[in-house]
Amino acid sequence: MSTKQGKQIKHLGVDAGGTFTDFVLIESDQMQTHKVLSTPSNPAKAIIQGILELGLEDDLLSGSLNIIHGSTVATNAALEGKGARTAYIANKGFKDVLSIGRQNRKELYNLKPIKTDPPVPPELCFEVDCRRDAQGNIITPLSDEAISQLVEDVKESSAEAIAINLLFSFLNSEEEQRIESALNKDFFVSRSSFVLPVYKEYERGIATWLNASLGPKVNNYLSMLQDKLKNNHVQIMQSSGGLLTLDEAKKRAVNLLLSGPAGGLSAVRLLGKSLNQTKILSFDMGGTSTDVSLMDGDFLLSSENSIADWPVAIPMLDMDTIGAGGGSIAWIDEAGMLHVGPESAGSNPGPACYGQDGDRATVTDANLILGHIPRSAKLGGSLSLDFDKAIQAIEKLAQQLSLSIEETAQGIVQLAEQQMSAALHNISVKQGHSPKDFSLCCFGGAGGMHVCSLAEKLNIKRAIIPRNSGVLSAFGMLTAAPMRNATHSYIHPYQDVSKETLADLFDKMKAEIAEDSPELAQTGKIKQHLDLRYLGQSYTIEVPYSERSVEEFEAAHEQRFGHRLNKKIELVNLKLSIEGVPAINSLSKPMHTSSSSTSLLNNEIAVIERDHIQLGDIVTGPAIITEKISTTWIPKAWQCELDRFGNLLLSRP
């Protein structure tokens, strides 16, 4: 265990979710977990509460905590449309790029689609008379007078943040930097050549606008967190699976959009390595949403994600997110059809069974009624459940549906599971993978309720419930490494690009990272990737840069689309990442107790405390395995046993 000026450093992972904020504390190879209800209006409040409840006040004051945090501030602000009032600056004639977009329609056959507002209103779109060509050469220079007039116009617009997106700035960013210098004293400024220096001005512009829009809120939150956690080492999880310092994260709000879920995937990667399993479908079900991803050797990064209908071309771990969690609300539409989600009861008031004035039925209420959660359970280790409130909430729906309470509860669970299985199908079958070749790894507070049913729907016969699965994302924060990513567009036929040219470009990208993170650039592990495509295609596939890049691209194309093309291959982007050393890089073995505790529910379902399961024990369903921070439902025909790391390995014939 590392020390700081003679003090023992304690590692604390913090995942601020929509319902619970999770904590994992590792000290002298011993792990302690904790949960508190989240405080969405001020996430830092729940973090400080959890730190104090863990008895870490002295460590907080002495600066002996290494805190790694997954934040939802950027995600929530984007989803709720609560970003800063942002001005958009483009070349003359191009101020409407974000409004025009790709002209895609959400509902192709709807003759009366609902009109959506553009990301930036017309009165906040500004133009400057300057231009570079596709080789980065000056056509029309940017004058000082044009900059002065722009500054005056922007100041009159009541803007709070600025997004600068000039054509071909990824080849030469001089004009963007001049505009930034003129405005950054009065505004939070994002320029596309810093946020995402790649071709495609629409996607680059959206990423820059998101970074500017989210920047002030993220900046304020991180500054407040920095003040409350001063003297301690604090890092933030980014969407690509690596860590940023607080100062770096303040400038890169758009990189934090999948901050929390990325922590879980980092833990699954370490789990797969420890269990020698390279093929894992991950399934993270919390109180508000469910995130799914696929690991085939490793998790992939994607530049084709989206949030709130906007494309996010920032490299992120490839995952699908749906609005189905333990707190997802069940409701009936005008036609009398039952639905589940995407609206969630959150942490306040929470599901009806939380007894906090919530009166709308949720997935958690349904599981409680069906007996998949013991009535005596305490969620998060302390929250008692109110069975009668759950009955009352679901009874309202049952009466409208002319069904029994149990039938309605079963319907709620089935609808939620159908959404989750569809998401798992999308990231496996639709990408050319057979789910039966994978193990299904579930985590999150609600994951254990549904893992077996989802495995059956996908014809999967093996599942893993990690140790402390209810807080796995918080643990995963501690297994992630400091990381910086750089992307650079260079569109040329791949066969015409020399190794020397690629080496020079990668060296320049490394130098860019070194400006902000010199120590990481000096000592970190470097990974180089290429975005390739067949000539004429608009989409790319990312492959590692090596002598086999072409072969790997064609194999990946065939797996995903079922064929190869007899066409030249084109290089589009170079990608460089530099990784440091994580705080935790191995799974510890838990201490097992020799006592046992088993009871029966309804005289037929065994209820077993997870801490009392021994190595070699076989638990056969139907059974409920309880623990402080989650509950696992094992139906008939399934069985599980404990491995040496404390994980539950589930299987069926």
C-alpha positions as CSV (number, residue, x, y, z in Angstrom):
1,M,0.0,0.0,0.0
2,S,1.4,3.4,-1.0
3,T,2.1,6.2,1.5
4,K,2.1,9.9,1.4
5,Q,4.6,11.6,3.7
6,G,4.4,8.7,6.1
7,K,0.6,8.4,5.9
8,Q,-1.0,5.2,4.6
9,I,-3.0,6.0,1.4
10,K,-6.5,4.6,1.3
11,H,-8.1,4.1,-2.1
12,L,-11.8,5.1,-2.4
13,G,-13.9,4.5,-5.5
14,V,-17.1,6.6,-5.8
15,D,-19.9,6.0,-8.3
16,A,-22.6,8.6,-8.2
17,G,-25.7,6.9,-9.8
18,G,-29.2,8.1,-10.3
19,T,-30.5,6.3,-7.2
20,F,-27.5,5.3,-5.0
21,T,-24.0,6.7,-4.7
22,D,-21.7,3.7,-4.2
23,F,-18.4,3.5,-2.3
24,V,-15.6,0.9,-2.3
25,L,-12.8,1.5,0.2
26,I,-9.6,-0.5,-0.1
27,E,-7.1,-0.4,2.7
28,S,-4.3,-2.9,3.3
29,D,-5.9,-5.3,0.8
30,Q,-9.2,-5.2,2.8
31,M,-12.3,-4.1,1.0
32,Q,-15.2,-2.2,2.6
33,T,-18.4,-1.2,0.7
34,H,-21.1,1.4,1.3
35,K,-24.1,3.0,-0.3
36,V,-26.0,6.2,0.3
37,L,-29.0,7.6,-1.5
38,S,-27.8,10.0,-4.2
39,T,-28.4,13.8,-4.0
40,P,-28.9,14.7,-7.7
41,S,-29.2,18.5,-7.0
42,N,-25.8,18.4,-5.4
43,P,-23.9,15.1,-6.0
44,A,-21.0,16.2,-3.7
45,K,-23.4,16.1,-0.7
46,A,-23.8,12.4,-1.0
47,I,-20.1,11.9,-1.5
48,I,-19.2,13.7,1.7
49,Q,-22.0,11.9,3.5
50,G,-20.6,8.5,2.4
51,I,-17.0,9.5,3.4
52,L,-18.1,10.5,6.8
53,E,-20.3,7.4,7.3
54,L,-17.2,5.3,6.4
55,G,-15.3,6.9,9.2
56,L,-12.9,8.6,7.0
57,E,-13.1,12.2,8.3
58,D,-9.6,12.2,9.7
59,D,-8.2,10.8,6.4
60,L,-10.1,13.4,4.5
61,L,-8.6,16.2,6.6
62,S,-5.1,14.7,6.5
63,G,-5.1,14.2,2.7
64,S,-4.5,10.5,2.8
65,L,-7.3,9.5,0.4
66,N,-6.9,8.5,-3.3
67,I,-10.4,9.2,-4.6
68,I,-11.5,8.1,-8.1
69,H,-15.0,9.3,-9.0
70,G,-17.5,8.5,-11.7
71,S,-19.7,11.6,-12.2
72,T,-23.2,11.9,-13.7
73,V,-23.2,15.7,-13.7
74,A,-22.4,15.9,-17.4
75,T,-24.8,13.1,-18.4
76,N,-27.7,14.5,-16.4
77,A,-27.2,18.1,-17.7
78,A,-27.1,16.8,-21.3
79,L,-30.2,14.6,-20.9
80,E,-32.2,17.3,-19.2
81,G,-31.1,20.0,-21.6
82,K,-29.7,22.1,-18.7
83,G,-26.4,23.2,-20.2
84,A,-25.1,26.7,-20.4
85,R,-26.4,29.3,-23.0
86,T,-23.8,28.6,-25.7
87,A,-22.8,30.7,-28.7
88,Y,-21.6,28.8,-31.8
89,I,-18.9,30.3,-34.1
90,A,-18.4,29.0,-37.6
91,N,-17.0,30.2,-41.0
92,K,-19.0,32.6,-43.1
93,G,-21.9,30.6,-44.7
94,F,-21.7,27.7,-42.2
95,K,-23.5,28.9,-39.1
96,D,-26.4,26.5,-39.7
97,V,-24.4,23.3,-39.8
98,L,-25.7,22.1,-36.4
99,S,-29.3,23.0,-37.2
100,I,-29.2,21.1,-40.5
101,G,-27.3,18.1,-39.1
102,R,-27.5,15.0,-41.2
103,Q,-31.2,15.5,-42.0
104,N,-31.9,12.1,-40.4
105,R,-35.5,11.5,-39.3
106,K,-36.3,9.7,-36.1
107,E,-39.6,8.5,-37.5
108,L,-39.2,7.8,-41.2
109,Y,-42.9,7.3,-42.0
110,N,-44.4,9.9,-39.7
111,L,-46.0,12.6,-41.9
112,K,-46.3,14.9,-38.9
113,P,-43.1,14.6,-37.0
114,I,-42.6,16.6,-33.8
115,K,-40.3,19.5,-34.6
116,T,-37.2,19.5,-32.3
117,D,-35.3,22.7,-31.5
118,P,-31.8,23.0,-32.9
119,P,-28.9,22.7,-30.4
120,V,-28.1,26.4,-30.8
121,P,-30.8,29.0,-31.4
122,P,-30.2,31.2,-34.5
123,E,-29.5,34.3,-32.5
124,L,-26.5,32.6,-30.9
125,C,-24.9,31.4,-34.2
126,F,-22.1,33.7,-35.4
127,E,-19.9,33.7,-38.5
128,V,-16.4,34.9,-39.2
129,D,-15.0,35.6,-42.7
130,C,-12.1,33.3,-42.9
131,R,-11.4,30.0,-44.7
132,R,-8.8,27.2,-45.2
133,D,-8.9,24.6,-48.0
134,A,-8.9,20.8,-47.5
135,Q,-5.1,20.8,-47.3
136,G,-5.1,23.4,-44.5
137,N,-3.9,26.3,-46.7
138,I,-5.2,29.8,-46.2
139,I,-7.9,31.0,-48.7
140,T,-9.3,33.9,-46.7
141,P,-7.3,35.1,-43.7
142,L,-8.9,36.1,-40.4
143,S,-8.5,39.8,-39.7
144,D,-8.1,41.4,-36.3
145,E,-11.1,43.6,-37.1
146,A,-13.3,40.6,-37.7
147,I,-12.3,39.2,-34.3
148,S,-13.0,42.5,-32.6
149,Q,-16.5,42.7,-34.2
150,L,-17.1,39.0,-33.2
151,V,-16.2,39.6,-29.6
152,E,-18.6,42.6,-29.5
153,D,-21.4,40.7,-31.0
154,V,-21.0,37.7,-28.7
155,K,-20.9,39.9,-25.6
156,E,-24.2,41.4,-26.6
157,S,-25.8,37.9,-26.9
158,S,-25.9,37.0,-23.2
159,A,-24.0,33.8,-24.0
160,E,-22.4,31.9,-21.1
161,A,-20.1,29.6,-23.1
162,I,-18.6,29.6,-26.6
163,A,-18.1,26.7,-29.1
164,I,-15.7,27.4,-32.0
165,N,-15.9,25.1,-35.0
166,L,-14.1,26.2,-38.2
167,L,-13.6,24.2,-41.3
168,F,-10.4,22.2,-41.5
169,S,-9.3,23.4,-38.1
170,F,-8.1,19.8,-37.5
171,L,-5.4,20.5,-40.1
172,N,-4.5,24.0,-38.8
173,S,-6.0,25.5,-35.7
174,E,-4.5,29.0,-35.8
175,E,-7.8,30.9,-36.4
176,E,-9.6,28.9,-33.7
177,Q,-6.8,29.7,-31.2
178,R,-6.9,33.4,-32.0
179,I,-10.7,33.5,-31.4
180,E,-10.3,31.5,-28.2
181,S,-7.7,34.0,-26.9
182,A,-10.0,36.9,-27.5
183,L,-12.9,35.3,-25.7
184,N,-11.6,33.1,-22.9
185,K,-11.3,35.9,-20.3
186,D,-15.1,36.3,-20.3
187,F,-16.5,32.9,-21.3
188,F,-16.0,29.2,-21.0
189,V,-14.6,28.5,-24.5
190,S,-14.3,25.2,-26.4
191,R,-12.6,24.9,-29.8
192,S,-13.1,21.9,-32.0
193,S,-9.3,21.6,-32.7
194,F,-8.9,20.8,-28.9
195,V,-12.1,18.8,-28.3
196,L,-12.2,16.6,-31.4
197,P,-9.7,17.4,-34.2
198,V,-11.2,15.2,-36.8
199,Y,-13.1,15.6,-40.1
200,K,-16.9,15.8,-40.3
201,E,-17.8,19.3,-39.3
202,Y,-21.2,18.4,-37.9
203,E,-20.1,15.7,-35.5
204,R,-17.1,17.8,-34.5
205,G,-19.3,20.7,-34.0
206,I,-21.8,18.8,-31.8
207,A,-19.0,17.5,-29.6
208,T,-17.6,21.0,-29.3
209,W,-21.0,22.5,-28.5
210,L,-21.7,19.8,-25.9
211,N,-18.3,20.4,-24.3
212,A,-19.0,24.2,-24.1
213,S,-22.6,23.8,-23.0
214,L,-21.7,21.3,-20.2
215,G,-18.4,22.9,-19.3
216,P,-19.6,25.6,-16.8
217,K,-21.7,23.2,-14.8
218,V,-19.1,20.5,-14.8
219,N,-16.4,23.1,-14.0
220,N,-18.4,24.4,-11.0
221,Y,-19.1,20.9,-9.7
222,L,-15.5,19.8,-10.0
223,S,-14.2,23.0,-8.4
224,M,-16.6,22.5,-5.5
225,L,-15.6,18.9,-5.2
226,Q,-11.9,19.9,-5.3
227,D,-12.5,22.4,-2.5
228,K,-14.3,19.8,-0.3
229,L,-11.7,17.1,-1.0
230,K,-8.7,19.4,-0.9
231,N,-5.3,17.9,-0.1
232,N,-6.5,14.5,-1.3
233,H,-5.6,13.0,-4.7
234,V,-8.8,13.0,-6.8
235,Q,-9.3,11.7,-10.4
236,I,-12.4,11.5,-12.6
237,M,-13.4,8.5,-14.7
238,Q,-13.8,9.4,-18.4
239,S,-16.0,7.6,-21.0
240,S,-13.0,5.9,-22.7
241,G,-12.3,3.9,-19.5
242,G,-9.3,6.0,-18.3
243,L,-8.8,8.6,-15.6
244,L,-8.3,12.4,-15.8
245,T,-7.2,14.8,-13.1
246,L,-9.7,17.3,-12.0
247,D,-8.0,20.1,-13.8
248,E,-8.0,18.1,-17.1
249,A,-11.6,17.1,-16.6
250,K,-12.7,20.7,-16.2
251,K,-11.7,21.3,-19.8
252,R,-13.2,18.1,-21.2
253,A,-16.8,17.8,-19.9
254,V,-17.9,15.9,-23.0
255,N,-15.4,13.1,-22.1
256,L,-17.4,12.4,-18.9
257,L,-20.7,11.5,-20.4
258,L,-20.4,7.7,-19.6
259,S,-18.2,8.2,-16.6
260,G,-20.0,5.9,-14.2
261,P,-20.7,2.9,-16.5
262,A,-17.1,2.9,-17.7
263,G,-16.0,2.0,-14.2
264,G,-17.9,-1.2,-14.3
265,L,-16.4,-2.3,-17.6
266,S,-12.9,-1.7,-16.2
267,A,-13.8,-4.1,-13.4
268,V,-15.2,-6.7,-15.8
269,R,-11.9,-6.5,-17.8
270,L,-9.9,-7.3,-14.7
271,L,-12.4,-10.0,-13.8
272,G,-12.1,-11.6,-17.2
273,K,-8.3,-11.6,-17.0
274,S,-8.4,-13.2,-13.5
275,L,-10.9,-15.9,-14.6
276,N,-9.2,-16.4,-18.0
277,Q,-12.4,-15.6,-19.8
278,T,-12.1,-13.5,-22.8
279,K,-15.7,-13.4,-24.0
280,I,-18.1,-11.7,-21.6
281,L,-21.4,-9.8,-22.1
282,S,-21.7,-7.3,-19.4
283,F,-25.0,-6.1,-17.9
284,D,-25.1,-3.3,-15.4
285,M,-28.5,-2.7,-14.0
286,G,-28.9,0.1,-11.5
287,G,-31.9,2.0,-10.2
288,T,-32.3,4.3,-13.2
289,S,-30.9,2.6,-16.2
290,T,-29.2,-0.5,-17.6
291,D,-25.9,-0.5,-19.6
292,V,-24.8,-3.4,-21.7
293,S,-21.5,-4.1,-23.5
294,L,-19.5,-6.8,-25.1
295,M,-15.9,-7.9,-24.4
296,D,-14.2,-10.1,-26.9
297,G,-10.7,-10.0,-25.7
298,D,-11.2,-6.4,-24.7
299,F,-14.0,-3.8,-24.8
300,L,-14.0,-1.7,-27.9
301,L,-14.0,2.1,-28.2
302,S,-16.7,3.7,-30.4
303,S,-17.0,7.1,-31.9
304,E,-20.6,6.6,-32.9
305,N,-22.4,7.0,-29.6
306,S,-25.2,9.4,-28.9
307,I,-26.9,11.2,-26.1
308,A,-30.3,12.9,-26.1
309,D,-30.5,12.4,-29.9
310,W,-27.1,14.1,-30.5
311,P,-24.1,12.2,-31.9
312,V,-21.1,12.1,-29.7
313,A,-18.0,11.3,-31.7
314,I,-15.7,11.4,-28.7
315,P,-14.1,7.9,-28.2
316,M,-16.1,6.1,-25.6
317,L,-16.3,2.5,-24.5
318,D,-18.9,0.9,-26.7
319,M,-22.1,0.3,-24.8
320,D,-25.8,0.6,-25.1
321,T,-27.9,2.3,-22.4
322,I,-31.6,1.9,-21.9
323,G,-34.1,3.4,-19.5
324,A,-34.8,0.2,-17.6
325,G,-33.6,-0.1,-14.0
326,G,-34.9,-1.1,-10.7
327,G,-36.6,2.2,-10.2
328,S,-38.1,2.3,-13.7
329,I,-41.8,3.3,-13.4
330,A,-44.6,1.1,-14.8
331,W,-47.4,3.0,-16.5
332,I,-50.4,2.4,-18.8
333,D,-50.9,4.3,-22.0
334,E,-54.1,5.7,-23.5
335,A,-54.7,2.4,-25.3
336,G,-54.5,0.4,-22.1
337,M,-51.0,-1.1,-22.8
338,L,-48.5,-1.6,-20.0
339,H,-45.1,0.0,-20.3
340,V,-42.0,0.2,-18.1
341,G,-39.7,3.2,-18.1
342,P,-37.8,5.2,-19.2
343,E,-39.0,7.5,-16.4
344,S,-37.5,6.5,-13.1
345,A,-38.5,7.1,-9.5
346,G,-34.8,7.9,-8.8
347,S,-33.7,8.2,-5.2
348,N,-36.4,10.6,-4.1
349,P,-39.1,9.5,-3.8
350,G,-37.8,6.2,-5.1
351,P,-39.9,3.0,-5.6
352,A,-43.1,2.7,-3.5
353,C,-41.5,0.0,-1.3
354,Y,-38.8,2.5,-0.2
355,G,-41.5,4.1,2.0
356,Q,-40.5,7.6,1.0
357,D,-43.9,8.9,-0.4
358,G,-43.4,7.2,-3.7
359,D,-46.7,5.7,-5.0
360,R,-45.9,4.6,-8.5
361,A,-45.1,1.0,-9.2
362,T,-41.5,0.1,-10.3
363,V,-39.5,-3.0,-11.2
364,T,-38.2,-3.2,-7.7
365,D,-41.8,-3.2,-6.3
366,A,-42.7,-6.0,-8.7
367,N,-39.6,-8.1,-7.7
368,L,-40.6,-7.7,-4.1
369,I,-44.1,-8.9,-4.7
370,L,-43.0,-11.9,-6.7
371,G,-40.8,-13.0,-3.8
372,H,-37.5,-12.4,-5.7
373,I,-36.5,-10.0,-2.9
374,P,-37.1,-11.1,0.7
375,R,-39.4,-8.7,2.6
376,S,-36.8,-8.5,5.3
377,A,-34.1,-7.3,3.0
378,K,-32.5,-3.9,3.6
379,L,-31.4,-2.2,0.3
380,G,-28.0,-0.7,0.5
381,G,-27.6,-2.3,3.9
382,S,-30.0,0.0,5.7
383,L,-33.1,0.8,3.7
384,S,-36.1,-1.3,4.9
385,L,-38.7,-2.3,2.4
386,D,-42.5,-1.6,2.8
387,F,-44.3,-4.6,1.2
388,D,-47.7,-3.0,1.7
389,K,-46.7,0.1,-0.2
390,A,-45.6,-2.0,-3.1
391,I,-48.9,-3.9,-3.1
392,Q,-50.8,-0.6,-3.2
393,A,-48.8,0.8,-6.1
394,I,-49.1,-2.3,-8.3
395,E,-52.8,-2.8,-7.3
396,K,-53.6,0.5,-9.1
397,L,-52.2,-0.9,-12.4
398,A,-53.8,-4.3,-11.8
399,Q,-57.2,-2.9,-11.6
400,Q,-56.8,-1.0,-14.9
401,L,-55.5,-4.1,-16.6
402,S,-58.1,-6.5,-15.0
403,L,-55.3,-8.7,-13.8
404,S,-54.2,-9.9,-10.4
405,I,-51.5,-8.1,-8.5
406,E,-49.0,-11.0,-9.1
407,E,-49.8,-11.2,-12.8
408,T,-49.2,-7.4,-13.1
409,A,-45.9,-7.7,-11.2
410,Q,-44.9,-10.5,-13.5
411,G,-45.8,-8.4,-16.5
412,I,-43.7,-5.5,-15.3
413,V,-40.6,-7.7,-14.8
414,Q,-41.1,-9.4,-18.3
415,L,-41.4,-6.0,-20.0
416,A,-38.2,-4.7,-18.3
417,E,-36.4,-8.0,-19.2
418,Q,-37.5,-7.7,-22.8
419,Q,-36.0,-4.3,-23.1
420,M,-32.7,-5.5,-21.6
421,S,-32.5,-8.7,-23.7
422,A,-33.1,-6.6,-26.8
423,A,-30.2,-4.3,-25.9
424,L,-27.9,-7.4,-25.3
425,H,-29.1,-8.7,-28.7
426,N,-28.1,-5.5,-30.4
427,I,-24.5,-5.5,-29.1
428,S,-24.0,-9.2,-29.8
429,V,-26.1,-10.8,-32.6
430,K,-26.3,-7.6,-34.6
431,Q,-22.5,-7.2,-34.4
432,G,-21.9,-10.8,-35.7
433,H,-21.4,-12.5,-32.3
434,S,-23.3,-15.6,-31.0
435,P,-24.3,-14.9,-27.3
436,K,-24.0,-18.6,-26.4
437,D,-20.2,-18.3,-26.8
438,F,-20.2,-15.7,-24.0
439,S,-20.6,-15.6,-20.3
440,L,-23.2,-13.0,-19.0
441,C,-21.7,-10.9,-16.2
442,C,-24.2,-8.9,-14.3
443,F,-23.6,-6.1,-11.7
444,G,-25.4,-3.1,-10.3
445,G,-27.8,-3.2,-7.4
446,A,-30.6,-4.8,-9.5
447,G,-28.6,-7.0,-11.9
448,G,-28.8,-10.2,-9.8
449,M,-32.6,-10.1,-10.0
450,H,-32.7,-10.7,-13.8
451,V,-29.4,-12.3,-14.9
452,C,-30.7,-15.9,-15.2
453,S,-33.8,-14.9,-17.1
454,L,-31.8,-12.8,-19.5
455,A,-29.3,-15.6,-20.0
456,E,-32.1,-18.0,-20.9
457,K,-33.5,-15.5,-23.5
458,L,-30.1,-15.4,-25.2
459,N,-29.3,-19.1,-24.9
460,I,-26.4,-18.4,-22.6
461,K,-25.6,-21.2,-20.1
462,R,-22.9,-19.4,-17.9
463,A,-23.2,-16.3,-15.8
464,I,-21.0,-14.5,-13.4
465,I,-22.1,-12.4,-10.4
466,P,-18.9,-10.7,-9.2
467,R,-18.1,-10.2,-5.6
468,N,-19.6,-7.0,-4.4
469,S,-21.6,-6.7,-7.7
470,G,-23.8,-4.1,-6.3
471,V,-20.9,-1.6,-6.2
472,L,-18.8,-3.0,-9.0
473,S,-18.6,0.3,-10.9
474,A,-17.2,2.0,-7.9
475,F,-14.6,-0.9,-7.5
476,G,-13.9,-0.5,-11.3
477,M,-12.9,3.1,-10.8
478,L,-9.9,1.8,-8.7
479,T,-8.9,-0.7,-11.5
480,A,-8.8,2.0,-14.2
481,A,-5.6,3.7,-15.3
482,P,-4.8,7.3,-15.8
483,M,-5.3,7.8,-19.6
484,R,-5.1,10.5,-22.2
485,N,-6.4,10.0,-25.8
486,A,-5.6,11.9,-29.0
487,T,-7.3,11.6,-32.4
488,H,-6.1,13.1,-35.7
489,S,-7.7,12.9,-39.1
490,Y,-5.5,12.0,-42.1
491,I,-7.6,10.8,-45.0
492,H,-5.5,9.0,-47.6
493,P,-5.4,5.7,-49.4
494,Y,-3.7,3.5,-46.8
495,Q,-1.3,1.9,-49.3
496,D,0.0,5.3,-50.1
497,V,0.8,6.3,-46.5
498,S,4.4,5.5,-45.5
499,K,5.4,4.1,-42.1
500,E,7.5,7.3,-41.6
501,T,4.5,9.5,-42.1
502,L,2.5,7.5,-39.6
503,A,5.3,7.6,-37.1
504,D,5.6,11.4,-37.4
505,L,1.8,11.8,-36.9
506,F,1.8,9.6,-33.9
507,D,4.8,11.5,-32.5
508,K,2.9,14.8,-32.9
509,M,-0.1,13.3,-31.0
510,K,2.2,12.2,-28.2
511,A,3.7,15.7,-28.0
512,E,0.2,17.1,-27.7
513,I,-0.6,14.9,-24.7
514,A,2.8,15.7,-23.2
515,E,1.9,19.4,-23.0
516,D,-0.9,18.6,-20.4
517,S,0.4,15.3,-19.0
518,P,4.2,15.2,-19.3
519,E,4.8,12.5,-16.7
520,L,2.1,10.2,-18.2
521,A,3.6,10.8,-21.7
522,Q,7.0,9.9,-20.4
523,T,6.2,6.7,-18.5
524,G,2.8,5.5,-19.7
525,K,2.0,2.6,-22.0
526,I,1.3,3.7,-25.6
527,K,-1.5,2.2,-27.8
528,Q,-1.9,3.1,-31.4
529,H,-5.0,2.5,-33.5
530,L,-6.3,3.3,-37.0
531,D,-9.8,4.0,-38.3
532,L,-10.0,2.3,-41.7
533,R,-12.7,1.9,-44.3
534,Y,-13.1,0.7,-47.9
535,L,-12.8,3.5,-50.4
536,G,-16.3,5.0,-50.8
537,Q,-17.7,4.1,-47.4
538,S,-18.7,6.7,-44.9
539,Y,-18.2,4.5,-41.7
540,T,-15.0,3.2,-40.3
541,I,-13.7,0.3,-38.2
542,E,-11.0,0.8,-35.6
543,V,-8.1,-1.7,-35.6
544,P,-4.7,-1.7,-33.8
545,Y,-1.8,-0.3,-35.8
546,S,0.5,-3.1,-36.8
547,E,1.8,-5.0,-39.9
548,R,-1.6,-6.8,-39.8
549,S,-3.9,-3.7,-39.7
550,V,-5.3,-4.4,-43.1
551,E,-5.9,-8.1,-42.4
552,E,-7.6,-7.2,-39.1
553,F,-9.8,-4.6,-40.7
554,E,-11.0,-7.0,-43.4
555,A,-11.7,-9.7,-40.8
556,A,-13.6,-7.3,-38.6
557,H,-15.6,-6.1,-41.6
558,E,-16.5,-9.6,-42.6
559,Q,-17.6,-10.5,-39.0
560,R,-19.8,-7.4,-38.7
561,F,-21.3,-7.3,-42.2
562,G,-20.8,-10.8,-43.5
563,H,-18.5,-9.9,-46.5
564,R,-15.3,-8.4,-47.7
565,L,-15.0,-5.9,-50.6
566,N,-12.5,-5.9,-53.5
567,K,-11.7,-2.3,-53.0
568,K,-8.8,-0.2,-51.8
569,I,-8.7,0.6,-48.1
570,E,-8.6,4.2,-46.9
571,L,-7.1,5.6,-43.7
572,V,-9.4,8.1,-41.9
573,N,-8.1,8.7,-38.4
574,L,-5.1,7.9,-36.2
575,K,-5.8,7.3,-32.5
576,L,-3.2,7.3,-29.7
577,S,-3.8,6.5,-26.1
578,I,-1.3,6.6,-23.2
579,E,-2.1,4.7,-20.0
580,G,-0.6,4.9,-16.6
581,V,-0.7,2.4,-13.7
582,P,-4.1,1.7,-11.9
583,A,-4.4,1.8,-8.2
584,I,-5.7,-1.8,-8.1
585,N,-4.5,-4.4,-10.7
586,S,-5.5,-7.7,-9.2
587,L,-8.5,-9.3,-7.5
588,S,-8.0,-10.1,-3.8
589,K,-9.3,-13.2,-2.2
590,P,-12.0,-12.8,0.4
591,M,-12.0,-14.3,3.9
592,H,-14.7,-16.9,4.2
593,T,-16.7,-17.5,7.4
594,S,-17.4,-21.0,8.6
595,S,-20.9,-20.4,9.8
596,S,-24.0,-20.9,7.7
597,S,-27.4,-19.2,7.5
598,T,-30.2,-20.6,5.4
599,S,-33.9,-20.0,5.7
600,L,-36.9,-20.9,3.6
601,L,-39.3,-18.5,1.9
602,N,-42.8,-19.9,1.4
603,N,-41.4,-23.3,2.4
604,E,-39.8,-23.8,-1.0
605,I,-37.3,-21.0,-1.8
606,A,-34.0,-21.1,0.1
607,V,-32.7,-17.7,1.3
608,I,-28.9,-17.8,1.8
609,E,-26.5,-15.1,2.9
610,R,-23.7,-14.8,0.3
611,D,-21.0,-14.4,3.0
612,H,-21.9,-17.8,4.3
613,I,-21.4,-19.7,1.0
614,Q,-18.1,-21.7,1.1
615,L,-15.8,-22.8,-1.6
616,G,-17.2,-26.0,-3.1
617,D,-20.8,-25.3,-2.0
618,I,-23.4,-25.8,-4.7
619,V,-26.6,-23.7,-4.4
620,T,-29.5,-25.0,-6.5
621,G,-32.5,-22.9,-7.4
622,P,-35.0,-21.7,-6.6
623,A,-33.0,-19.7,-4.2
624,I,-32.3,-16.1,-3.1
625,I,-28.8,-15.0,-2.2
626,T,-28.8,-11.9,-0.1
627,E,-26.0,-9.5,0.7
628,K,-25.6,-6.0,2.0
629,I,-25.7,-4.2,-1.4
630,S,-27.6,-6.5,-3.8
631,T,-29.8,-9.6,-4.1
632,T,-29.6,-12.5,-6.5
633,W,-32.5,-14.5,-7.7
634,I,-31.6,-18.1,-8.8
635,P,-34.6,-19.8,-10.5
636,K,-35.2,-23.5,-10.9
637,A,-32.7,-25.4,-13.1
638,W,-29.9,-23.0,-12.3
639,Q,-27.1,-23.6,-9.8
640,C,-24.2,-21.6,-8.6
641,E,-20.9,-22.0,-6.7
642,L,-18.3,-19.7,-5.3
643,D,-14.8,-19.3,-6.9
644,R,-11.6,-18.4,-5.1
645,F,-12.1,-14.7,-5.6
646,G,-15.6,-14.7,-4.1
647,N,-17.5,-14.5,-7.4
648,L,-20.7,-16.5,-8.0
649,L,-20.4,-18.7,-11.1
650,L,-23.9,-19.7,-12.3
651,S,-24.7,-22.4,-14.8
652,R,-27.6,-24.4,-16.2
653,P,-27.8,-27.7,-18.2
